[in-house]
Amino acid sequence: MRAIAFFAVVSVATFITNQSQAQDAAAGEKVFTKCKVCHVVDK
């Protein structure tokens, strides 16, 4: 039972932090400058 509770908490925490980071477009553009070498974003 403890393992299930632990994984539930970790899953929720991961989901919340990923969503909050995904909302900052300026930070995403800054991070993507490293990825431009291999990846392209088509708008």
PDB file of N, CA, C and O in Angstrom:
ATOM      1  N   MET A   1       0.811  -1.189   0.000  1.00  0.00           N
ATOM      2  CA  MET A   1       0.000   0.000   0.000  1.00  0.00           C
ATOM      3  C   MET A   1       0.862   1.263   0.000  1.00  0.00           C
ATOM      4  O   MET A   1       0.513   2.255  -0.641  1.00  0.00           O
ATOM      5  N   ARG A   2       1.975   1.227   0.711  1.00  0.00           N
ATOM      6  CA  ARG A   2       2.869   2.379   0.749  1.00  0.00           C
ATOM      7  C   ARG A   2       3.451   2.670  -0.622  1.00  0.00           C
ATOM      8  O   ARG A   2       3.608   3.830  -1.004  1.00  0.00           O
ATOM      9  N   ALA A   3       3.772   1.616  -1.364  1.00  0.00           N
ATOM     10  CA  ALA A   3       4.355   1.806  -2.692  1.00  0.00           C
ATOM     11  C   ALA A   3       3.360   2.471  -3.630  1.00  0.00           C
ATOM     12  O   ALA A   3       3.735   3.336  -4.421  1.00  0.00           O
ATOM     13  N   ILE A   4       2.106   2.078  -3.550  1.00  0.00           N
ATOM     14  CA  ILE A   4       1.073   2.677  -4.403  1.00  0.00           C
ATOM     15  C   ILE A   4       0.913   4.160  -4.060  1.00  0.00           C
ATOM     16  O   ILE A   4       0.819   4.998  -4.957  1.00  0.00           O
ATOM     17  N   ALA A   5       0.882   4.477  -2.788  1.00  0.00           N
ATOM     18  CA  ALA A   5       0.752   5.872  -2.365  1.00  0.00           C
ATOM     19  C   ALA A   5       1.961   6.683  -2.815  1.00  0.00           C
ATOM     20  O   ALA A   5       1.815   7.818  -3.269  1.00  0.00           O
ATOM     21  N   PHE A   6       3.141   6.111  -2.693  1.00  0.00           N
ATOM     22  CA  PHE A   6       4.360   6.798  -3.113  1.00  0.00           C
ATOM     23  C   PHE A   6       4.327   7.099  -4.606  1.00  0.00           C
ATOM     24  O   PHE A   6       4.602   8.226  -5.018  1.00  0.00           O
ATOM     25  N   PHE A   7       3.992   6.104  -5.417  1.00  0.00           N
ATOM     26  CA  PHE A   7       3.954   6.312  -6.860  1.00  0.00           C
ATOM     27  C   PHE A   7       2.849   7.283  -7.263  1.00  0.00           C
ATOM     28  O   PHE A   7       3.004   8.025  -8.233  1.00  0.00           O
ATOM     29  N   ALA A   8       1.756   7.287  -6.543  1.00  0.00           N
ATOM     30  CA  ALA A   8       0.682   8.243  -6.824  1.00  0.00           C
ATOM     31  C   ALA A   8       1.154   9.671  -6.563  1.00  0.00           C
ATOM     32  O   ALA A   8       0.897  10.568  -7.366  1.00  0.00           O
ATOM     33  N   VAL A   9       1.831   9.878  -5.461  1.00  0.00           N
ATOM     34  CA  VAL A   9       2.336  11.212  -5.125  1.00  0.00           C
ATOM     35  C   VAL A   9       3.394  11.656  -6.126  1.00  0.00           C
ATOM     36  O   VAL A   9       3.380  12.804  -6.571  1.00  0.00           O
ATOM     37  N   VAL A  10       4.296  10.776  -6.481  1.00  0.00           N
ATOM     38  CA  VAL A  10       5.337  11.113  -7.452  1.00  0.00           C
ATOM     39  C   VAL A  10       4.725  11.423  -8.814  1.00  0.00           C
ATOM     40  O   VAL A  10       5.161  12.355  -9.489  1.00  0.00           O
ATOM     41  N   SER A  11       3.731  10.661  -9.218  1.00  0.00           N
ATOM     42  CA  SER A  11       3.074  10.897 -10.506  1.00  0.00           C
ATOM     43  C   SER A  11       2.388  12.254 -10.538  1.00  0.00           C
ATOM     44  O   SER A  11       2.511  12.993 -11.514  1.00  0.00           O
ATOM     45  N   VAL A  12       1.679  12.578  -9.494  1.00  0.00           N
ATOM     46  CA  VAL A  12       0.993  13.875  -9.430  1.00  0.00           C
ATOM     47  C   VAL A  12       2.005  15.014  -9.407  1.00  0.00           C
ATOM     48  O   VAL A  12       1.819  16.021 -10.090  1.00  0.00           O
ATOM     49  N   ALA A  13       3.059  14.865  -8.638  1.00  0.00           N
ATOM     50  CA  ALA A  13       4.080  15.909  -8.567  1.00  0.00           C
ATOM     51  C   ALA A  13       4.750  16.112  -9.919  1.00  0.00           C
ATOM     52  O   ALA A  13       5.021  17.248 -10.310  1.00  0.00           O
ATOM     53  N   THR A  14       5.017  15.038 -10.631  1.00  0.00           N
ATOM     54  CA  THR A  14       5.627  15.132 -11.953  1.00  0.00           C
ATOM     55  C   THR A  14       4.691  15.824 -12.929  1.00  0.00           C
ATOM     56  O   THR A  14       5.125  16.669 -13.712  1.00  0.00           O
ATOM     57  N   PHE A  15       3.427  15.479 -12.892  1.00  0.00           N
ATOM     58  CA  PHE A  15       2.445  16.089 -13.787  1.00  0.00           C
ATOM     59  C   PHE A  15       2.326  17.584 -13.529  1.00  0.00           C
ATOM     60  O   PHE A  15       2.271  18.374 -14.472  1.00  0.00           O
ATOM     61  N   ILE A  16       2.287  17.973 -12.279  1.00  0.00           N
ATOM     62  CA  ILE A  16       2.135  19.389 -11.931  1.00  0.00           C
ATOM     63  C   ILE A  16       3.361  20.186 -12.358  1.00  0.00           C
ATOM     64  O   ILE A  16       3.216  21.275 -12.913  1.00  0.00           O
ATOM     65  N   THR A  17       4.558  19.674 -12.116  1.00  0.00           N
ATOM     66  CA  THR A  17       5.760  20.426 -12.475  1.00  0.00           C
ATOM     67  C   THR A  17       5.935  20.504 -13.979  1.00  0.00           C
ATOM     68  O   THR A  17       6.397  21.530 -14.480  1.00  0.00           O
ATOM     69  N   ASN A  18       5.587  19.466 -14.716  1.00  0.00           N
ATOM     70  CA  ASN A  18       5.700  19.524 -16.169  1.00  0.00           C
ATOM     71  C   ASN A  18       4.749  20.551 -16.751  1.00  0.00           C
ATOM     72  O   ASN A  18       5.117  21.261 -17.686  1.00  0.00           O
ATOM     73  N   GLN A  19       3.545  20.649 -16.230  1.00  0.00           N
ATOM     74  CA  GLN A  19       2.582  21.620 -16.721  1.00  0.00           C
ATOM     75  C   GLN A  19       3.039  23.042 -16.424  1.00  0.00           C
ATOM     76  O   GLN A  19       2.877  23.925 -17.267  1.00  0.00           O
ATOM     77  N   SER A  20       3.596  23.280 -15.266  1.00  0.00           N
ATOM     78  CA  SER A  20       4.017  24.635 -14.931  1.00  0.00           C
ATOM     79  C   SER A  20       5.204  25.065 -15.774  1.00  0.00           C
ATOM     80  O   SER A  20       5.313  26.243 -16.114  1.00  0.00           O
ATOM     81  N   GLN A  21       6.083  24.161 -16.117  1.00  0.00           N
ATOM     82  CA  GLN A  21       7.218  24.495 -16.962  1.00  0.00           C
ATOM     83  C   GLN A  21       6.802  24.683 -18.406  1.00  0.00           C
ATOM     84  O   GLN A  21       7.426  25.461 -19.129  1.00  0.00           O
ATOM     85  N   ALA A  22       5.774  23.998 -18.837  1.00  0.00           N
ATOM     86  CA  ALA A  22       5.340  24.076 -20.222  1.00  0.00           C
ATOM     87  C   ALA A  22       4.678  25.409 -20.536  1.00  0.00           C
ATOM     88  O   ALA A  22       4.549  25.753 -21.710  1.00  0.00           O
ATOM     89  N   GLN A  23       4.262  26.161 -19.551  1.00  0.00           N
ATOM     90  CA  GLN A  23       3.546  27.407 -19.777  1.00  0.00           C
ATOM     91  C   GLN A  23       4.463  28.602 -19.993  1.00  0.00           C
ATOM     92  O   GLN A  23       3.975  29.676 -20.344  1.00  0.00           O
ATOM     93  N   ASP A  24       5.743  28.464 -19.802  1.00  0.00           N
ATOM     94  CA  ASP A  24       6.670  29.578 -19.949  1.00  0.00           C
ATOM     95  C   ASP A  24       7.307  29.525 -21.336  1.00  0.00           C
ATOM     96  O   ASP A  24       8.336  28.878 -21.525  1.00  0.00           O
ATOM     97  N   ALA A  25       6.694  30.207 -22.305  1.00  0.00           N
ATOM     98  CA  ALA A  25       7.152  30.152 -23.692  1.00  0.00           C
ATOM     99  C   ALA A  25       8.526  30.791 -23.861  1.00  0.00           C
ATOM    100  O   ALA A  25       9.337  30.298 -24.645  1.00  0.00           O
ATOM    101  N   ALA A  26       8.798  31.856 -23.158  1.00  0.00           N
ATOM    102  CA  ALA A  26      10.094  32.526 -23.279  1.00  0.00           C
ATOM    103  C   ALA A  26      11.221  31.613 -22.808  1.00  0.00           C
ATOM    104  O   ALA A  26      12.282  31.558 -23.430  1.00  0.00           O
ATOM    105  N   ALA A  27      10.991  30.907 -21.724  1.00  0.00           N
ATOM    106  CA  ALA A  27      12.001  29.970 -21.233  1.00  0.00           C
ATOM    107  C   ALA A  27      12.170  28.811 -22.204  1.00  0.00           C
ATOM    108  O   ALA A  27      13.278  28.308 -22.393  1.00  0.00           O
ATOM    109  N   GLY A  28      11.072  28.388 -22.817  1.00  0.00           N
ATOM    110  CA  GLY A  28      11.147  27.310 -23.803  1.00  0.00           C
ATOM    111  C   GLY A  28      11.973  27.701 -25.012  1.00  0.00           C
ATOM    112  O   GLY A  28      12.751  26.895 -25.523  1.00  0.00           O
ATOM    113  N   GLU A  29      11.809  28.935 -25.472  1.00  0.00           N
ATOM    114  CA  GLU A  29      12.609  29.411 -26.605  1.00  0.00           C
ATOM    115  C   GLU A  29      14.083  29.463 -26.238  1.00  0.00           C
ATOM    116  O   GLU A  29      14.945  29.132 -27.052  1.00  0.00           O
ATOM    117  N   LYS A  30      14.367  29.876 -25.020  1.00  0.00           N
ATOM    118  CA  LYS A  30      15.756  29.956 -24.560  1.00  0.00           C
ATOM    119  C   LYS A  30      16.394  28.565 -24.513  1.00  0.00           C
ATOM    120  O   LYS A  30      17.541  28.387 -24.924  1.00  0.00           O
ATOM    121  N   VAL A  31      15.651  27.595 -24.016  1.00  0.00           N
ATOM    122  CA  VAL A  31      16.160  26.226 -23.938  1.00  0.00           C
ATOM    123  C   VAL A  31      16.304  25.626 -25.333  1.00  0.00           C
ATOM    124  O   VAL A  31      17.244  24.875 -25.596  1.00  0.00           O
ATOM    125  N   PHE A  32      15.367  25.959 -26.231  1.00  0.00           N
ATOM    126  CA  PHE A  32      15.372  25.377 -27.572  1.00  0.00           C
ATOM    127  C   PHE A  32      16.567  25.833 -28.398  1.00  0.00           C
ATOM    128  O   PHE A  32      16.904  25.179 -29.385  1.00  0.00           O
ATOM    129  N   THR A  33      17.216  26.923 -28.029  1.00  0.00           N
ATOM    130  CA  THR A  33      18.379  27.365 -28.800  1.00  0.00           C
ATOM    131  C   THR A  33      19.458  26.285 -28.821  1.00  0.00           C
ATOM    132  O   THR A  33      20.220  26.191 -29.783  1.00  0.00           O
ATOM    133  N   LYS A  34      19.527  25.480 -27.777  1.00  0.00           N
ATOM    134  CA  LYS A  34      20.482  24.370 -27.747  1.00  0.00           C
ATOM    135  C   LYS A  34      20.060  23.255 -28.698  1.00  0.00           C
ATOM    136  O   LYS A  34      20.904  22.519 -29.210  1.00  0.00           O
ATOM    137  N   CYS A  35      18.763  23.131 -28.933  1.00  0.00           N
ATOM    138  CA  CYS A  35      18.216  22.032 -29.734  1.00  0.00           C
ATOM    139  C   CYS A  35      18.143  22.361 -31.222  1.00  0.00           C
ATOM    140  O   CYS A  35      17.956  21.466 -32.046  1.00  0.00           O
ATOM    141  N   LYS A  36      18.290  23.653 -31.575  1.00  0.00           N
ATOM    142  CA  LYS A  36      18.156  24.083 -32.968  1.00  0.00           C
ATOM    143  C   LYS A  36      19.131  23.388 -33.901  1.00  0.00           C
ATOM    144  O   LYS A  36      18.874  23.276 -35.099  1.00  0.00           O
ATOM    145  N   VAL A  37      20.229  22.929 -33.371  1.00  0.00           N
ATOM    146  CA  VAL A  37      21.244  22.282 -34.194  1.00  0.00           C
ATOM    147  C   VAL A  37      20.664  21.068 -34.914  1.00  0.00           C
ATOM    148  O   VAL A  37      20.968  20.843 -36.085  1.00  0.00           O
ATOM    149  N   CYS A  38      19.846  20.296 -34.237  1.00  0.00           N
ATOM    150  CA  CYS A  38      19.306  19.058 -34.809  1.00  0.00           C
ATOM    151  C   CYS A  38      17.813  19.113 -35.102  1.00  0.00           C
ATOM    152  O   CYS A  38      17.320  18.300 -35.884  1.00  0.00           O
ATOM    153  N   HIS A  39      17.075  20.046 -34.499  1.00  0.00           N
ATOM    154  CA  HIS A  39      15.614  20.046 -34.597  1.00  0.00           C
ATOM    155  C   HIS A  39      15.107  21.343 -35.209  1.00  0.00           C
ATOM    156  O   HIS A  39      15.743  22.391 -35.094  1.00  0.00           O
ATOM    157  N   VAL A  40      13.954  21.257 -35.861  1.00  0.00           N
ATOM    158  CA  VAL A  40      13.332  22.418 -36.485  1.00  0.00           C
ATOM    159  C   VAL A  40      11.872  22.483 -36.054  1.00  0.00           C
ATOM    160  O   VAL A  40      11.195  21.458 -35.963  1.00  0.00           O
ATOM    161  N   VAL A  41      11.395  23.693 -35.789  1.00  0.00           N
ATOM    162  CA  VAL A  41       9.989  23.897 -35.453  1.00  0.00           C
ATOM    163  C   VAL A  41       9.328  24.553 -36.652  1.00  0.00           C
ATOM    164  O   VAL A  41       9.724  25.643 -37.064  1.00  0.00           O
ATOM    165  N   ASP A  42       8.318  23.893 -37.215  1.00  0.00           N
ATOM    166  CA  ASP A  42       7.567  24.456 -38.331  1.00  0.00           C
ATOM    167  C   ASP A  42       6.349  25.170 -37.782  1.00  0.00           C
ATOM    168  O   ASP A  42       5.553  24.585 -37.048  1.00  0.00           O
ATOM    169  N   LYS A  43       6.209  26.431 -38.140  1.00  0.00           N
ATOM    170  CA  LYS A  43       5.045  27.190 -37.662  1.00  0.00           C
ATOM    171  C   LYS A  43       4.079  27.390 -38.790  1.00  0.00           C
ATOM    172  O   LYS A  43       3.029  28.005 -38.602  1.00  0.00           O
TER     173      LYS A  43
END
